[in-house]
Amino acid sequence: SKKVPNGILIDAIRLRQVLINIISNAIKFTDKGSIKIEVDYRNLKKLNGIKGSEESIDLIINIQDTGIGISDKLLKTIFDPFTQEDRQSIKKYGGTGLGLTITNRLVQLMKGTLSIESELQKGSTFKLVFPEILISKHFQEKKSVDIFDPESIIFSKAVILVVDDIIHNRDYIKGIFRNTEIDVIEAENGEIAYRKIVEQKPDLVISDIKMPVLDGFGLMNKISKNKEFISIPVIASSAAVMKKEQEKILSGGFIGLVTKPFEINDLYIELIKYLKYKKIETEGKTEDIKSDIKGLTTEISKEIIKIIEGDLYKQWEKFKDQQPMDEVEEFANKIVKLGKGKNAEILINYGDKLLNAVKGFDIYSLLKYIKQYPELIKELRM
Ligand code: ADP
């Protein structure tokens, strides 16, 4: 399809949530075949807005899977709460039947439409249309940063307060720091955040801007009025892509800004400016694994190898072509459990890394860790 303009004005957070919901379903209900995501547009229009001429497009996103399909009967009520396929195996697919209800509401809030075409055993296509989306001419291209490996950064102990009204956004950041020395505490608005700052004096704050009760600017204002807290760095996390908004944030007292959706890299690049850390050689990944291995007796190593070369290996082999999130998660959980049972740090760490990648939809890391599995076995053998 045609190249969609670089900068568009859309609610990135809602769109992200909508896509995550639809794509996770597609992955969940597709055992073989593929999932295709297409982004396209039509109806390029010149609008005569208040600020002179502006252009808009109708943005189209199609998510097509080759999964089990949806019956006509279910299609009629699929957006109602708690609807699932009649004889659907709860054991196999789980779920609550709420995902699409929420997704559809989000789409409506964004003034878009969501329609579904599906055929049993053939697959489903979820079609999103968002009409009259403004094209941004002042779009700030994300700066390309130096190649930077967050795995080479080891933060010293610190407490970060994450302020965001959307739990998914807080979870995302928590996931990033799961295996680090950083403790993440949370608040869902500026008011609660301020209370936590008073109680726990975090080393750094990452705060959303738009929030109910007290927004990011309100929080910043309260912090800067108190001498005790004025030295705490507060980084804004916002979906603002316009230069004007970014300037407003930075002149509002925030020391930095990460624009949502951001990746680990973007966040780390900000954080290393304010938090203590050590840099390690990432070539030494095997070194990492080696130090984890200390304390394991040959006996236990042998037992572990038997398992991870056996059933788990068979499961892992399938991931080379496909990485169904549920299965990878199950696999990772098994590894963590085995690690805990045998007191083997090496397995717990590896499993945790995989789990983080699954939870954060970090496909890049997911593939990387999956690829590392044979290396894990090799290390244990040595
Ligand atoms: P949940 O996945 O939690 O059950 P959803 O509202 O997301 O709830 O989905 C409702 C139901 O719609 C699912 O349980 C499933 O029966 C069906 N469904 C959703 N997406 C797909 C898909 N891509 N392929 C097949 N069936 C689907």
Boltz pocket constraint, residues with backbone or C-beta under 6 A from the ligand:
constraints:
  - pocket:
      binder: B
      contacts: [[A, 21], [A, 22], [A, 25], [A, 26], [A, 27], [A, 29], [A, 65], [A, 67], [A, 68], [A, 69], [A, 70], [A, 78], [A, 83], [A, 84], [A, 85], [A, 88], [A, 93], [A, 94], [A, 95], [A, 96], [A, 97], [A, 98], [A, 99], [A, 100], [A, 101], [A, 124]]
      max_distance: 6.0
